[in-house]
Structure formats: structure tokens, C-alpha cells
Amino acid sequence: MKRYILIILFLNASISKARSQILPGTLNVTGASSITQTIDDLVKEAGEDDNVVSFESEIDTNVVSYILDPLLDPLTLGLIDSEATCRANIFRFSVYMHTNNAPQNVVIEAKTFFNAGDRYPGLIAYDLLLSPLLGPRNLYPWRGGGYIELPNSGRRAVKVFEFIGCRTNIPVQFRVKASSLAVSGTENFEIVYTVLGSVL
Amino acid sequence: MKRIVIILVIALSSFNAAFGQDVLDVLGVNLLLFGGDRKAISTTVDILPVAILDVEPEDGALLSGGVVEQEAGMPVLTGLPENLWINFTYRASNFQPARIYVSTNQPVPAGMVLKVEIVQVGANGSFPNNPRAGEVILSQTEQVIVYDFANGYTGDGVGSGYKLKYTLENPNSQSLPVGFQVIYRIG
């Protein structure tokens, strides 16, 4: 029994240690913040719910970047800038999304596409490895790049994409399905991005 | 050995549930410990009002402005139309409730009385039903056949929405004029 407990403790400690090695970084999200339904986006067949049709934002309504923060060099006590930190430390970053206070009877979905955005820095030694530990520094949209419904629970977020290494200029597009039961007019809500790092 | 494997599988499953799957407990994750960051961006969504209706089966033509025309000339000779259903989709502007009105495009000939009544409400869709009870004697003057209702949709096709029943008093066996129409409007 002791052996089993030791195994679990060891496994747990390994996981914690692996996660504690993730360096801090900064997420930046910019872009327009309006998604508008036009008359062409309305249901055409009387009796059907309006959510049988949908309307989309621009392909780059939000632009997402994530880079590691500058580090203090313990030897020189100088700062190692973000570019150098990103060059020397490769992690897997998962991007989870959810909404806060989205209007009722409205479904908000998000997506990006394979390898969207730019590697940061553009070319590093890691890219030249034959078998890089985490694979190439690419972006992988979840569920093949199709739209993913964002939960509006305030607690639960879903993965929309992940990428290896620091990355900038990732476009995110949105699609909205508004039921006939939804209130018309302009509604304000929040789209929340959570980035989580991993060495695995 | 089996037990060790089971324990490992459970441990790894727990790890995957926490970190490896596509769902994240936002409040339960420590970004300082795990690395990462969070940002919220304010967004607006603009949703339009909508008000469309038709009568099924689709004998009528949908016109702009949500007006439906139902040809009622032929039934006088061949029998009144049966099993007609009003379908609608409605999303209010400024929470304004809607009504459905009925009228004719020409006077009903003297000596004839044409009536319509809602006799059944369909179970499809999602809508607050509020039909007028009893018959409406049709004329060129618009009359309410469904009273105030809020957002909803009836479902599409026969069996959805409101079932109509026409009756005609025609002691002189006259015909309705050519081009005679019954008009339904949502607004």
C-alpha cells in the first residue's frame, strides 16, 4: 500500500513540478468588438427559429498574442527580454474561451484556423531541430478549426486552440446564432480568454 | 500489478480531466502556478427585430413587409380551404408586442358572409399563444385574429402555429370576385 501511495505522490509531484516550470507571460487581445446582424442574416421561412441562420464577425475581429515576460538574469542581474525568453523556452499554450453576461437565447461561437498568426520570434534554433520536443511551433485549432460554442457560465471555459511557443497576431472570428426568443437591440457582454501553459 | 496500473490510470485520468481536456474550470486554475494569463474584452452584439408569417400549405405568396395573401376565390366553387395554418416568427422591437390581423383585398359581395376562426393551436415551436376566440367576419377592415404576443416562433408547416377554419354563408350561390384574397398581417 505504501508503494502505491509513493507512486501517486511521485506522479503528483512530477506534474506539479512540470507545471511550476512554466514561465509567466502576457496575453494581449485587440480588435474591433462588435458583431452585427444584417437583414440578410434573418430567418426567411416563417415559423422557423431565427437561430437556423447565423451571422459572423470579421475573420480577425479579435487578434490574440501571447509572449513570455522578460526575466531577471540571476548571473548578471540584467533583464532578459521577451524575445530572448521566448527563443529559449518553448511551451505548449492552450487558449480557453468563455463569455460573461452574454444575452439569453444567443449562442456565441469562436474559431481560428490552422497555423494562424505568427511565430515569435520568427525563426529560432528550436525550429531547426529534427525532432523538436513539443513538435513544430504551429497553431492547432481545436476540433479541426470549426466553430466552437463558448459557454456563458462564468466558470467553465472551452479550449478553442493551442500553439507551441510564443505567438502573435492570431485572428479569432465569431459566429452568432440568435433565437427568435432573444431580445433585439444592442447587448454588451465580455469575451474572456484564458491561456494555460504546459511542458507536455 | 493490476492494482498499480489501475491507480496510475486513475491518476492520469484525473490529470487529463484537469488539464488535458477541452474544458477548463476557470475559477479553479492558478495562472501564477501554471503559467498563462487571462484577458476579458468587451463586445457588443446587435440583433435585429423580425416579424414574418405565412399560411401553410404554401398556396399564398410572401410579400415584403410581412404580408401574406391567401387565395380564397377557388374554394367557393370547390369547397372552402381546410387545414390551413398560420406560421410566424417574431422578435420584438423595443419589447413591443405583436398582433396578427386579417382582412380582404376586396369587399365581400352583398349577400355573402365569409368568416374565419382559429380552431387549434399547434404544439411545435415556442410561442405565447393568444388567439381570438370565435369567428371573425371578414371585410376590408383589418381585424385582430391573434392578440398581443411576445417573441416566439411556431414551427414551420402544416400542424404548426394556428389552424384556420373558414365558413361561408352564401344563400344566393354567388361567386367571390376574381382576384379576391384574404390577407394576414403581423405587426
HADDOCK unambig.tbl for C-alpha pairs under 7 A between the chains (distance, minus, plus):
assign (segid A and resid 4 and name CA) (segid B and resid 4 and name CA) 6.62 0.50 0.50
assign (segid A and resid 19 and name CA) (segid B and resid 33 and name CA) 6.94 0.50 0.50
assign (segid A and resid 19 and name CA) (segid B and resid 34 and name CA) 5.09 0.50 0.50
assign (segid A and resid 20 and name CA) (segid B and resid 33 and name CA) 5.58 0.50 0.50
assign (segid A and resid 20 and name CA) (segid B and resid 34 and name CA) 5.84 0.50 0.50
assign (segid A and resid 22 and name CA) (segid B and resid 34 and name CA) 6.17 0.50 0.50
assign (segid A and resid 22 and name CA) (segid B and resid 35 and name CA) 5.02 0.50 0.50
assign (segid A and resid 23 and name CA) (segid B and resid 35 and name CA) 5.71 0.50 0.50
assign (segid A and resid 24 and name CA) (segid B and resid 35 and name CA) 5.09 0.50 0.50
assign (segid A and resid 24 and name CA) (segid B and resid 36 and name CA) 6.14 0.50 0.50
assign (segid A and resid 25 and name CA) (segid B and resid 35 and name CA) 6.95 0.50 0.50
assign (segid A and resid 25 and name CA) (segid B and resid 36 and name CA) 5.80 0.50 0.50
assign (segid A and resid 25 and name CA) (segid B and resid 37 and name CA) 6.62 0.50 0.50
assign (segid A and resid 26 and name CA) (segid B and resid 37 and name CA) 5.93 0.50 0.50
assign (segid A and resid 27 and name CA) (segid B and resid 37 and name CA) 5.65 0.50 0.50
assign (segid A and resid 27 and name CA) (segid B and resid 38 and name CA) 6.55 0.50 0.50
assign (segid A and resid 27 and name CA) (segid B and resid 39 and name CA) 6.76 0.50 0.50
assign (segid A and resid 33 and name CA) (segid B and resid 42 and name CA) 6.56 0.50 0.50
assign (segid A and resid 33 and name CA) (segid B and resid 43 and name CA) 4.49 0.50 0.50
assign (segid A and resid 33 and name CA) (segid B and resid 44 and name CA) 6.21 0.50 0.50
assign (segid A and resid 34 and name CA) (segid B and resid 43 and name CA) 5.61 0.50 0.50
assign (segid A and resid 34 and name CA) (segid B and resid 44 and name CA) 4.76 0.50 0.50
assign (segid A and resid 34 and name CA) (segid B and resid 45 and name CA) 5.78 0.50 0.50
assign (segid A and resid 35 and name CA) (segid B and resid 44 and name CA) 6.27 0.50 0.50
assign (segid A and resid 35 and name CA) (segid B and resid 45 and name CA) 4.75 0.50 0.50
assign (segid A and resid 35 and name CA) (segid B and resid 46 and name CA) 6.33 0.50 0.50
assign (segid A and resid 36 and name CA) (segid B and resid 45 and name CA) 5.73 0.50 0.50
assign (segid A and resid 36 and name CA) (segid B and resid 46 and name CA) 4.68 0.50 0.50
assign (segid A and resid 36 and name CA) (segid B and resid 47 and name CA) 6.73 0.50 0.50
assign (segid A and resid 37 and name CA) (segid B and resid 46 and name CA) 5.87 0.50 0.50
assign (segid A and resid 37 and name CA) (segid B and resid 47 and name CA) 5.48 0.50 0.50
assign (segid A and resid 37 and name CA) (segid B and resid 48 and name CA) 6.38 0.50 0.50
assign (segid A and resid 46 and name CA) (segid B and resid 52 and name CA) 5.38 0.50 0.50
assign (segid A and resid 46 and name CA) (segid B and resid 53 and name CA) 4.84 0.50 0.50
assign (segid A and resid 46 and name CA) (segid B and resid 54 and name CA) 5.91 0.50 0.50
assign (segid A and resid 46 and name CA) (segid B and resid 87 and name CA) 5.67 0.50 0.50
assign (segid A and resid 46 and name CA) (segid B and resid 88 and name CA) 4.73 0.50 0.50
assign (segid A and resid 46 and name CA) (segid B and resid 89 and name CA) 5.34 0.50 0.50
assign (segid A and resid 46 and name CA) (segid B and resid 156 and name CA) 6.58 0.50 0.50
assign (segid A and resid 47 and name CA) (segid B and resid 87 and name CA) 4.71 0.50 0.50
assign (segid A and resid 47 and name CA) (segid B and resid 88 and name CA) 4.39 0.50 0.50
assign (segid A and resid 47 and name CA) (segid B and resid 89 and name CA) 4.91 0.50 0.50
assign (segid A and resid 47 and name CA) (segid B and resid 153 and name CA) 5.11 0.50 0.50
assign (segid A and resid 47 and name CA) (segid B and resid 154 and name CA) 4.70 0.50 0.50
assign (segid A and resid 47 and name CA) (segid B and resid 155 and name CA) 4.28 0.50 0.50
assign (segid A and resid 47 and name CA) (segid B and resid 156 and name CA) 4.43 0.50 0.50
assign (segid A and resid 48 and name CA) (segid B and resid 89 and name CA) 6.41 0.50 0.50
assign (segid A and resid 48 and name CA) (segid B and resid 153 and name CA) 6.11 0.50 0.50
assign (segid A and resid 48 and name CA) (segid B and resid 154 and name CA) 6.96 0.50 0.50
assign (segid A and resid 48 and name CA) (segid B and resid 155 and name CA) 5.15 0.50 0.50
assign (segid A and resid 48 and name CA) (segid B and resid 156 and name CA) 5.60 0.50 0.50
assign (segid A and resid 49 and name CA) (segid B and resid 89 and name CA) 6.66 0.50 0.50
assign (segid A and resid 49 and name CA) (segid B and resid 153 and name CA) 5.66 0.50 0.50
assign (segid A and resid 155 and name CA) (segid B and resid 25 and name CA) 5.80 0.50 0.50
assign (segid A and resid 155 and name CA) (segid B and resid 26 and name CA) 5.04 0.50 0.50
assign (segid A and resid 155 and name CA) (segid B and resid 27 and name CA) 5.86 0.50 0.50
assign (segid A and resid 156 and name CA) (segid B and resid 23 and name CA) 6.73 0.50 0.50
assign (segid A and resid 156 and name CA) (segid B and resid 24 and name CA) 5.69 0.50 0.50
assign (segid A and resid 156 and name CA) (segid B and resid 25 and name CA) 4.96 0.50 0.50
assign (segid A and resid 156 and name CA) (segid B and resid 26 and name CA) 5.62 0.50 0.50
assign (segid A and resid 157 and name CA) (segid B and resid 23 and name CA) 5.67 0.50 0.50
assign (segid A and resid 157 and name CA) (segid B and resid 24 and name CA) 5.04 0.50 0.50
assign (segid A and resid 157 and name CA) (segid B and resid 25 and name CA) 6.53 0.50 0.50
assign (segid A and resid 157 and name CA) (segid B and resid 26 and name CA) 6.24 0.50 0.50
assign (segid A and resid 158 and name CA) (segid B and resid 22 and name CA) 5.33 0.50 0.50
assign (segid A and resid 158 and name CA) (segid B and resid 23 and name CA) 4.44 0.50 0.50
assign (segid A and resid 158 and name CA) (segid B and resid 24 and name CA) 6.05 0.50 0.50
assign (segid A and resid 159 and name CA) (segid B and resid 22 and name CA) 4.69 0.50 0.50
assign (segid A and resid 159 and name CA) (segid B and resid 23 and name CA) 6.19 0.50 0.50
assign (segid A and resid 180 and name CA) (segid B and resid 89 and name CA) 6.86 0.50 0.50
assign (segid A and resid 180 and name CA) (segid B and resid 90 and name CA) 6.21 0.50 0.50
assign (segid A and resid 180 and name CA) (segid B and resid 91 and name CA) 5.25 0.50 0.50
assign (segid A and resid 180 and name CA) (segid B and resid 151 and name CA) 6.16 0.50 0.50
assign (segid A and resid 180 and name CA) (segid B and resid 152 and name CA) 5.63 0.50 0.50
assign (segid A and resid 180 and name CA) (segid B and resid 153 and name CA) 6.60 0.50 0.50
assign (segid A and resid 181 and name CA) (segid B and resid 91 and name CA) 6.53 0.50 0.50
assign (segid A and resid 181 and name CA) (segid B and resid 151 and name CA) 5.10 0.50 0.50
assign (segid A and resid 181 and name CA) (segid B and resid 152 and name CA) 5.43 0.50 0.50
assign (segid A and resid 184 and name CA) (segid B and resid 47 and name CA) 4.82 0.50 0.50
assign (segid A and resid 184 and name CA) (segid B and resid 48 and name CA) 5.30 0.50 0.50
assign (segid A and resid 184 and name CA) (segid B and resid 49 and name CA) 5.39 0.50 0.50
assign (segid A and resid 184 and name CA) (segid B and resid 91 and name CA) 6.74 0.50 0.50
assign (segid A and resid 184 and name CA) (segid B and resid 92 and name CA) 6.57 0.50 0.50
assign (segid A and resid 184 and name CA) (segid B and resid 93 and name CA) 6.10 0.50 0.50
assign (segid A and resid 185 and name CA) (segid B and resid 46 and name CA) 5.50 0.50 0.50
assign (segid A and resid 185 and name CA) (segid B and resid 47 and name CA) 5.15 0.50 0.50
assign (segid A and resid 185 and name CA) (segid B and resid 48 and name CA) 6.26 0.50 0.50
assign (segid A and resid 186 and name CA) (segid B and resid 44 and name CA) 6.42 0.50 0.50
assign (segid A and resid 186 and name CA) (segid B and resid 45 and name CA) 5.67 0.50 0.50
assign (segid A and resid 186 and name CA) (segid B and resid 46 and name CA) 4.43 0.50 0.50
assign (segid A and resid 186 and name CA) (segid B and resid 47 and name CA) 6.44 0.50 0.50
assign (segid A and resid 187 and name CA) (segid B and resid 44 and name CA) 5.47 0.50 0.50
assign (segid A and resid 187 and name CA) (segid B and resid 45 and name CA) 5.44 0.50 0.50
assign (segid A and resid 187 and name CA) (segid B and resid 46 and name CA) 6.54 0.50 0.50
assign (segid A and resid 188 and name CA) (segid B and resid 43 and name CA) 5.80 0.50 0.50
assign (segid A and resid 188 and name CA) (segid B and resid 44 and name CA) 4.48 0.50 0.50
assign (segid A and resid 188 and name CA) (segid B and resid 45 and name CA) 6.66 0.50 0.50
assign (segid A and resid 189 and name CA) (segid B and resid 42 and name CA) 5.95 0.50 0.50
assign (segid A and resid 189 and name CA) (segid B and resid 43 and name CA) 5.46 0.50 0.50
assign (segid A and resid 189 and name CA) (segid B and resid 44 and name CA) 6.23 0.50 0.50
assign (segid A and resid 190 and name CA) (segid B and resid 40 and name CA) 6.05 0.50 0.50
assign (segid A and resid 190 and name CA) (segid B and resid 41 and name CA) 5.49 0.50 0.50
assign (segid A and resid 190 and name CA) (segid B and resid 42 and name CA) 4.61 0.50 0.50
assign (segid A and resid 190 and name CA) (segid B and resid 43 and name CA) 5.71 0.50 0.50
assign (segid A and resid 191 and name CA) (segid B and resid 40 and name CA) 5.52 0.50 0.50
assign (segid A and resid 191 and name CA) (segid B and resid 41 and name CA) 5.33 0.50 0.50
assign (segid A and resid 191 and name CA) (segid B and resid 42 and name CA) 6.50 0.50 0.50
assign (segid A and resid 191 and name CA) (segid B and resid 43 and name CA) 6.87 0.50 0.50
assign (segid A and resid 192 and name CA) (segid B and resid 39 and name CA) 5.73 0.50 0.50
assign (segid A and resid 192 and name CA) (segid B and resid 40 and name CA) 4.16 0.50 0.50
assign (segid A and resid 192 and name CA) (segid B and resid 41 and name CA) 6.39 0.50 0.50
assign (segid A and resid 193 and name CA) (segid B and resid 38 and name CA) 5.49 0.50 0.50
assign (segid A and resid 193 and name CA) (segid B and resid 39 and name CA) 5.30 0.50 0.50
assign (segid A and resid 193 and name CA) (segid B and resid 40 and name CA) 6.19 0.50 0.50
assign (segid A and resid 194 and name CA) (segid B and resid 37 and name CA) 5.88 0.50 0.50
assign (segid A and resid 194 and name CA) (segid B and resid 38 and name CA) 4.35 0.50 0.50
assign (segid A and resid 194 and name CA) (segid B and resid 39 and name CA) 6.69 0.50 0.50
assign (segid A and resid 195 and name CA) (segid B and resid 36 and name CA) 4.82 0.50 0.50
assign (segid A and resid 195 and name CA) (segid B and resid 37 and name CA) 5.24 0.50 0.50
assign (segid A and resid 195 and name CA) (segid B and resid 38 and name CA) 6.20 0.50 0.50
assign (segid A and resid 196 and name CA) (segid B and resid 34 and name CA) 6.66 0.50 0.50
assign (segid A and resid 196 and name CA) (segid B and resid 35 and name CA) 6.03 0.50 0.50
assign (segid A and resid 196 and name CA) (segid B and resid 36 and name CA) 4.57 0.50 0.50
assign (segid A and resid 197 and name CA) (segid B and resid 34 and name CA) 6.20 0.50 0.50
assign (segid A and resid 197 and name CA) (segid B and resid 35 and name CA) 5.21 0.50 0.50
assign (segid A and resid 197 and name CA) (segid B and resid 36 and name CA) 5.54 0.50 0.50
